[in-house]
Amino acid sequence: MPREERKQRRVRPVPTPRKFWIHLALFVVVNAGLIALNLIRSPDKYWFQWVLLGWGAGLLLIAYRVFGCCCFNGCKVNAASDPVPKEALK
């Protein structure tokens, strides 16, 4: 198999909005537990913010891939991952 053909096969799938919301729910639940654990076990040393920062950055990148940039044109779901066709909304 030629190298170019292998490169074309390595296309990353676009995450769906459902996967994003599941990831967000896990982010909230796990980090709430980590914050509670940190405040109970070692209230003088805060380390939970590093987990929030790292995981939050990854979550923002996933949100950008799913929803695109909401800064200027409003949130629009990628057409490939939109479960409802535009014709059905009319």
C-alpha positions in Angstrom: 0.0 0.0 0.0 1.5 3.4 -1.0 2.3 5.9 1.7 -0.2 8.5 0.3 -3.1 6.0 0.5 -2.2 5.2 4.2 -2.2 8.9 5.0 -5.7 9.4 3.5 -7.0 6.5 5.6 -5.8 8.1 8.9 -8.6 10.7 8.9 -9.8 11.4 12.4 -13.6 11.2 12.9 -15.4 14.3 14.1 -16.7 13.8 17.7 -20.5 13.9 18.0 -22.3 16.3 20.4 -23.5 13.4 22.4 -19.9 12.3 23.1 -19.0 15.9 24.1 -21.9 16.0 26.7 -20.9 12.7 28.1 -17.3 13.9 28.5 -18.6 17.1 30.1 -20.7 15.2 32.6 -17.7 13.0 33.5 -15.5 16.1 33.9 -17.9 17.6 36.4 -18.5 14.5 38.4 -14.8 13.4 38.6 -13.5 16.9 39.3 -16.1 17.5 42.0 -14.9 14.3 43.7 -11.2 15.4 43.3 -12.0 18.8 44.8 -13.7 17.2 47.8 -10.9 14.7 48.2 -8.3 17.5 48.1 -10.1 19.7 50.6 -10.7 16.9 53.0 -7.3 15.1 52.9 -4.9 18.1 52.4 -6.7 21.5 52.8 -3.3 23.3 53.1 -2.1 22.2 49.6 -4.4 22.7 46.6 -3.6 20.4 43.6 -7.1 20.0 42.1 -6.7 23.1 39.9 -4.0 21.4 37.8 -6.4 18.6 37.0 -9.1 21.1 36.1 -6.7 23.1 33.9 -5.4 20.1 32.0 -8.7 18.3 31.5 -10.5 21.6 30.9 -8.1 22.4 28.0 -8.8 19.1 26.4 -12.5 19.6 26.8 -12.3 23.0 25.2 -10.5 21.5 22.2 -13.2 18.8 21.9 -15.9 21.5 22.1 -14.2 23.4 19.4 -14.1 20.3 17.1 -17.8 19.6 17.7 -19.4 23.0 17.7 -16.8 25.1 15.9 -16.0 28.7 17.0 -19.0 30.2 18.8 -17.2 33.5 19.2 -18.3 35.4 16.1 -21.0 33.4 14.2 -23.0 31.7 17.0 -22.9 28.0 17.8 -23.5 25.7 14.8 -23.0 21.9 15.0 -20.9 20.4 12.3 -23.1 19.2 9.4 -21.5 15.8 9.5 -22.5 15.2 13.1 -25.9 16.9 13.1 -28.5 14.1 13.8 -31.4 16.2 12.5 -31.5 17.1 8.8 -32.2 20.8 8.1 -35.2 19.8 6.0 -36.9 18.3 9.1 -36.7 21.6 11.0 -38.8 23.5 8.4 
